Amino acid sequence: MTAADRGPAEAPSRPSREHAVVAFGGGTGMSCLLTGLRAFVDSITAIVAVTDNGGSSGRLRMEFDMVPPGDIRNCLVALSGGEPTLTRLLDYRFEESELEGHSFGNLLITALTRVTGSFDRAVRELNDLLEVRGRVLPATGRKVSLIATHPDGTKSTGEVEITASGLAIEHLEMRPRVEEPEPDVARAIEEADILLFGPGSLFTSVIPGLLVEGIRRRVIESDARKIYVANVMTQLGETNGLDLAAHVDALERHAGERFVTGVLAHDGTFPVALLDRYAKLGCQPVTGADELRARGLRVVEANLIDEDSTTARHHPRRLAEALAEHFLGTAARRTA
């Protein structure tokens, strides 16, 4: 069996650039998805988690009392249609003085937030300045924190602390609570044909968007296809020991009901050296599609990894091609 749909067969149809796609996540997983998907889709909106409290983003969050900009910057670069030099400039990271560790893009978003008076407004201005092919929008423009409750009843606050705890995560909440997203975020979800969740850190990048009540409600009510794009490996300190079904269960638990209609996962083939390296770190491939198929979910398994990388990560083109062939190509366009 090749890199094909190993779930129920569907009649193939040609992918259409006209599909309206909304992707939820953050970090390198989201930027990888967007880099590949922009070749197949014109209408894509990235709704990005803004709860990071580590690295350059964490420092700016604390020093300027603002929403952390790092994941937003990564997604803007991934979808930018502007000059290559400009995207390189946004990714440039200083290695000296008080600016050590900061990327120019993070500093630009910080300055633009001061100029416009709003993080939300700054991000929307940058979408235009960078000629973004689609839109990159924060899940919320407010400074918020994640709080994780662990099985033993203890709690960890902040992405860095949650991951460092090494404890399983039973439940996530966002503080302060955010009831409604901005109108353009709400509209994007309501008009979407496809809603994508992942790849990326399950608890600190993918799930946080659902903690905004208005986003959660619209996702549940949407008649779009809702696809979970699984990570290829478990993540140390976040998804230790979780199989594919457990990843989907955690996502749906935070939505309050089952809503995923399809899953895209790596087929489990890895270079031996890469498997050994990750096994020593305590990480395993995310496998176990049979339980999800037994629930009636369509699960597609394909070779999605970048075999030239020294880390277990998705290959942007392979990821986008699998989505286009198996999910975008058969999506029904809503006629309102």
C-alpha positions in Angstrom: 0.0 0.0 0.0 1.5 3.3 -1.0 1.2 6.8 0.5 -2.5 6.7 -0.1 -5.8 6.9 1.7 -6.0 3.8 3.9 -9.4 4.7 5.1 -12.8 4.5 3.2 -12.4 5.2 -0.5 -13.8 8.4 -1.9 -14.1 9.4 -5.6 -11.1 11.6 -6.5 -11.6 15.1 -7.7 -9.2 17.8 -8.6 -7.9 20.2 -5.9 -9.3 23.7 -6.3 -7.4 26.8 -5.3 -10.8 28.3 -4.4 -11.3 26.4 -1.2 -11.4 28.6 1.9 -9.0 27.1 4.4 -8.5 28.1 8.1 -5.6 26.6 10.0 -5.2 26.6 13.8 -1.8 26.4 15.5 1.5 28.1 15.9 5.3 27.6 15.9 7.3 25.7 13.3 4.4 23.3 12.6 2.1 26.0 11.4 4.8 27.8 9.4 5.7 24.4 7.7 2.0 23.8 6.8 1.6 27.3 5.4 4.8 27.2 3.4 3.5 24.1 1.5 -0.2 25.0 1.3 0.3 28.4 -0.3 1.0 26.5 -3.6 -2.4 24.9 -3.6 -4.8 27.4 -1.9 -5.3 31.1 -2.4 -7.7 31.7 0.5 -6.0 30.6 3.6 -6.3 32.1 7.1 -3.9 31.2 9.8 -5.4 31.7 13.3 -2.3 31.7 15.5 -1.9 30.9 19.2 -0.4 33.8 21.1 0.4 32.2 24.5 4.2 31.8 24.1 6.2 33.0 27.2 9.7 31.8 26.3 12.6 33.1 24.3 12.5 36.4 22.5 8.7 36.4 22.5 8.6 35.8 26.3 11.1 38.7 26.9 9.0 41.1 24.8 5.8 40.0 26.4 7.2 40.7 29.9 9.2 43.9 29.1 6.5 45.6 26.9 3.4 44.0 28.5 2.2 42.8 25.1 1.1 39.7 23.2 4.1 37.6 22.2 4.9 38.1 18.5 7.1 35.1 17.6 4.6 32.6 16.2 2.8 35.4 14.3 6.1 36.4 12.7 6.8 32.8 11.6 3.4 32.6 9.9 3.7 36.0 8.3 7.1 35.0 6.8 5.6 31.6 5.6 2.8 33.4 3.7 4.7 36.5 2.6 4.5 37.4 -1.1 7.0 40.2 -0.7 10.7 40.5 -1.5 12.8 37.6 -0.3 15.2 40.1 1.3 12.4 41.4 3.4 11.5 37.9 4.7 15.1 37.2 5.5 15.2 40.5 7.4 12.2 39.5 9.5 13.9 36.2 10.4 17.3 37.9 11.2 18.2 37.2 14.8 20.7 39.4 16.7 23.6 37.6 18.4 25.1 40.5 20.4 24.4 43.3 22.9 21.0 43.8 24.6 19.3 42.6 21.4 20.9 39.1 21.6 18.2 36.5 20.9 15.7 38.9 19.4 14.6 38.5 15.8 14.1 41.7 13.8 10.6 40.6 13.0 9.7 40.4 16.7 11.0 43.9 17.3 9.1 45.2 14.2 5.8 43.8 15.5 6.6 45.3 18.9 7.3 48.7 17.4 4.3 48.6 15.2 2.1 47.7 18.2 3.3 50.9 19.9 2.8 52.9 16.7 -0.8 51.6 16.1 -1.7 51.3 19.7 -2.9 47.7 19.3 -1.3 44.3 18.7 -4.4 43.3 16.6 -4.0 46.4 14.4 -0.2 45.9 14.1 -0.7 42.3 12.8 -3.3 43.4 10.3 -1.0 46.2 9.0 1.8 43.7 8.5 -0.4 41.4 6.5 -0.7 44.3 4.0 2.9 45.5 4.2 4.2 41.9 3.6 1.7 41.2 0.8 0.6 38.0 2.7 -1.0 35.4 0.5 -4.0 34.9 2.7 -4.2 36.2 6.3 -2.4 35.7 9.5 -4.5 36.6 12.5 -4.0 36.1 16.3 -6.5 33.9 18.1 -6.9 36.9 20.4 -5.2 40.3 20.6 -5.2 40.2 24.4 -2.2 39.2 26.6 -3.2 35.8 27.9 -1.7 32.8 29.7 -2.2 29.1 29.6 -2.9 27.1 32.8 -2.6 23.3 32.7 -4.1 21.0 35.3 -2.3 17.7 35.7 -3.7 14.3 36.8 -2.4 14.8 40.3 -4.3 18.0 40.7 -1.3 20.3 40.4 -1.2 23.2 38.0 1.4 24.8 35.8 1.1 28.4 34.3 2.7 29.4 31.0 3.9 27.4 28.0 7.5 27.1 29.3 6.4 25.9 32.8 3.8 23.5 31.4 6.4 21.7 29.2 9.1 21.8 31.9 6.7 20.1 34.4 7.0 16.8 32.6 3.5 15.9 33.8 0.6 14.7 31.7 -1.9 17.4 30.8 -5.5 16.7 31.8 -7.0 20.1 31.1 -6.0 23.5 29.7 -7.6 26.9 30.4 -6.8 30.4 29.3 -6.6 33.4 31.6 -8.0 35.9 31.4 -11.0 34.2 29.7 -11.7 35.5 26.2 -15.3 35.2 25.0 -15.2 36.4 21.4 -12.6 36.7 18.7 -12.2 39.7 16.4 -14.8 39.9 13.6 -12.4 38.9 10.8 -11.4 35.7 12.8 -15.1 34.8 13.3 -15.9 35.4 9.7 -13.0 33.3 8.4 -14.2 30.3 10.5 -17.8 30.8 9.4 -16.9 30.9 5.7 -14.3 28.1 5.7 -14.6 24.9 3.7 -11.7 23.2 5.5 -10.6 23.7 9.1 -7.1 22.4 9.9 -5.8 21.7 13.3 -2.0 21.2 13.5 0.7 20.1 13.1 2.4 21.7 16.1 2.6 21.4 19.8 -0.8 19.9 20.7 -1.5 21.6 24.0 0.4 24.8 23.6 -0.2 25.6 19.9 -3.1 23.7 18.5 -5.6 23.6 21.4 -5.3 27.2 22.6 -7.5 28.6 19.8 -10.4 26.5 21.1 -10.1 28.1 24.5 -11.6 31.3 23.0 -15.3 30.5 23.5 -16.4 32.2 20.3 -13.9 30.2 18.2 -14.8 26.9 19.9 -18.5 27.5 19.3 -18.0 28.4 15.6 -15.8 25.4 15.0 -18.4 23.1 16.4 -21.2 24.8 14.5 -19.3 24.9 11.2 -20.2 22.4 8.4 -16.7 22.6 7.1 -14.5 19.5 7.1 -12.4 19.5 10.2 -9.0 17.8 9.8 -6.5 17.0 12.4 -2.9 17.0 11.0 -0.9 14.9 13.4 2.6 15.4 14.6 5.1 12.7 13.4 6.6 12.2 16.9 5.4 12.6 20.5 6.7 15.8 22.1 8.8 15.5 25.3 7.1 17.2 28.2 3.7 17.6 26.4 2.5 14.4 24.7 4.7 11.7 26.2 3.1 8.3 25.5 0.1 9.6 23.6 -1.0 7.7 20.5 -2.9 9.1 17.5 -6.3 8.5 19.1 -5.2 10.2 22.3 -4.1 13.3 20.4 -7.5 13.6 18.8 -9.2 12.9 22.2 -7.3 15.7 23.8 -8.3 18.1 21.0 -12.0 17.2 21.2 -12.0 17.2 25.0 -11.2 20.9 24.9 -14.0 21.5 22.3 -16.5 19.8 24.5 -17.6 17.3 21.9 -16.4 15.2 19.0 -15.9 17.3 15.9 -12.9 16.0 13.9 -14.0 14.5 10.6 -10.7 13.4 9.2 -7.0 12.8 10.2 -3.8 13.1 8.2 -0.8 11.2 9.8 2.6 10.1 8.9 2.8 6.5 7.7 5.3 5.5 10.3 8.4 5.1 8.1 11.6 6.7 9.5 15.3 6.5 8.9 16.6 4.1 11.6 19.1 6.6 12.9 16.3 9.2 13.4 14.2 6.7 15.3 17.1 5.8 17.5 17.9 9.4 18.2 14.3 10.2 19.3 14.0 7.0 21.3 16.9 8.1 23.4 15.0 11.3 24.1 11.9 9.4 25.2 9.9 10.2 22.0 8.0 7.8 19.8 6.2 7.9 16.4 2.6 9.1 16.7 0.8 5.9 15.4 -2.4 4.0 16.0 -5.0 4.8 13.4 -7.2 1.7 13.8 -9.1 3.0 16.8 -10.0 6.2 14.9 -11.1 4.2 11.9 -13.3 2.1 14.2 -15.0 5.4 15.2 -15.8 6.0 11.5 -13.1 8.7 11.0 -11.3 8.9 7.6 -7.6 8.5 8.3 -5.0 9.1 5.6 -1.5 7.9 6.2 1.3 9.1 3.9 5.0 9.7 3.9 5.1 13.2 5.2 8.5 13.7 6.7 11.6 15.6 5.5 14.0 12.7 5.2 17.0 15.1 4.7 16.4 16.8 8.1 18.2 15.7 11.2 14.9 16.2 13.1 11.5 14.5 12.8 9.6 17.2 11.0 7.1 17.5 8.1 8.2 18.2 4.6 6.1 21.2 3.5 5.5 20.0 0.0 4.6 16.5 1.0 2.3 17.7 3.7 0.5 20.1 1.3 0.2 17.5 -1.5 -1.4 15.0 0.8 -3.9 17.5 2.1 -4.7 18.7 -1.5 -5.1 15.1 -2.8 -7.1 13.6 0.0 -9.0 16.5 1.6 -9.0 19.7 -0.4 -9.8 17.9 -3.7 -13.0 16.4 -2.3 -14.2 19.4 -0.3 -17.6 20.7 -1.1 -17.7 24.4 -1.7 -20.5 26.0 0.3 -22.9 28.1 -1.8 -24.3 30.2 1.0 
